Amino acid sequence: RVRKTLILDLDETLVHSAFRAVPGKTCDVVVNIMADSTPCSFHVFKRPHVDAFLRQVAAWYDVVVFTASLHQYANPVLDALDPDSELIAQRYFRESCTLLPTGFAKDVSITRSDGDLAKAVLVDNSPSAFMINRHNAIPIETWQSNVNDEALLDLLPFLNILRFVDDVRSILSLRVAR
């Protein structure tokens, strides 16, 4: 059986970043980058249960992170999420997105060497991201600060089932209005 690919968004799906420290909250990582020759600091907070989620889905899927963020910011965040480079197989950044009037869209076919959309699932909080491959999408609630959030844990039983389906679109397309 060929492993399927699970494509995960980064910001507001796995983490939330702020330009300044949040009073009373300790961030998980600080990323310092140069943006147009201006130093920028991002205070990055992990979504609750993200570490356990990534470990579990990496056992089931080839995990890809596909973000509309710039690689200068996203790579250090992903290094913090996967310090031993064991969980995330591939990384795609803003330059791999398609800019549409509604925002950045993600063509998930580029994440599989065979381009097989039957075996690709995209989890993202942004409806714009789904515009190219709507039938491969699982929307997730935007996360910014709720410490009691369990959306990633709630996804696990469904993702466990999806890995045994011949064509993920046969299930995921049922959610899309016709």
N, C-alpha and C positions, 0 to 999 in steps of 0.2 A: 504494500500500500504506500503510495506517494504521500509524503507529509504535506499538509496544507501550510499556507503562509498566513500569519496573523500580522496585519499592518496596524500599528498603534500610532495615534497622534501623540504629541508631547505636551504642549501647553494647554492647560485646563482639562486635560484628559489624564495624564500621569503626574504632572506637577503644576504648580502655579508660581509665577515669578513676580517680584515687585522691584521697583527701582530704588526703594529705600527700605530700611529695616522697619518691621512692623512691631510697634510697641507691645511688649508682653509676650512676644512669640519669638522662638529661636528658629532660624531657618536651617535647612538641612545642608545647604551648600551656598557659597557666594561665588559668583562667576564674574570676573573682571575682564572686560574686553575693550577694544578700541573700535568705535563705530564712527566712520568718517573722521578719523583722527581725534575723536573725543572719547576720553575714558568713560566707560559706563560700568556700573556695578549692578548685578542682579542678585537679589536675595531669593533663593529657590526653596520652595516648600514641597515635599513629597505628598502626594495624595495618600490618605490612609490606606494601608494594606498593599501599597504598590510593590513592595519588595516580595511579599509572598505571592502576589498575583504574577509577577514576572517569572519567578521560579517555576510556578505551576504551568503557565502557558508555554514556557520554553521546553518543558518536557513533552508537550503535545504538538507544538507547531514550530515552524521556522519563524522566529519573531523578527519583525522589521519595524523600525521607527521611521515614520514619514512625517516630517514637520514642515510647516511653512516658515519656520524660524531660520535664521542665518546659522551656518555651520560654526562660526566663531563662538556663538552662544550655546548652541545645542550640543556640540561635541563634549564640552566639559560637564554639562548636565548629564548626558548619557554615560559618560565615564563614571560619574558618581552613582548612577543607578545600576551600572554593570561594571564594577571596578575590575573584575577578572576577565572581562570580555567573553563570558560564557553564555549569556542569555540573549543578547541582541545580535542577530546574524548580519544585518545590514542596516545602514542609515541613509536616509534620503532627506534633503534639505530644500529650502525655498527654490533653488535653481531647478529642481526637478518638478516643481508644481507648474500648473497651467493657470495663468492669470485670466480670470473671467470677470465680467462686470460685478458679479456678486462676491468676489473674493478669490482666494487661492483654491484650486481644485487639484485633486490627486488622482492620477491615472495609475491604479494599482497594478495594471498589467506589467509595468516596468519592474516590479519587485520580484517577478518570477522569471527565471531564464526561459521557461517554455511559454510564458505569456498566458498560461491557463487560468482564466478567470473563475472557473469552476472550483478552484482550490485556493482562492484568495478572499480574506475577510478583512474589512477595514473598520476599526473602532475609532470614532472621532466625535468631538462635541460640536463641530461646525458643519451645518448643512451644506455650505459651499464646497466643502471637501468632497462630498459625495456626487457632485454634479456629473462627473464622467462615468462613474461606476455605481449608480444608485442601488443596483441589485446585489452589491457586495458589501453593503454598509450596515453597521450596527451603530445607531446613534447612542451617545452616552451623555448624561447630564454634565454640564459645565461645572468644574470644581475650582473653587478659589480658597475656601478657608474652613469649611465644615469639618470639624475633627471627628464627627460621628458618621461621616460618609461611608457607605458600604457598596457603592456602585461597582467597583472592581470585583469584589467578592460575589456580588449578585450575578455578574456575567459568567462566572466560572462554570456553573452547571450547563448553561446554554453552549458555551464554547466547547465543553467536553462532548456534548452530543454532536455538534456541527462537524467535529473532526471525522466522524464516521459516515457523513452524508457524501454521496458521490459528487453532487454539485451544490455548493452552498447557496447558490442563487435560487434553487428550488424552494428553499426555506425563507431566505432573506427577502425575496421579491414579494412574498405574501404580505409584508408590512407596507410595501410601497403602494400608494393609491394609484388606481388605474385610470 
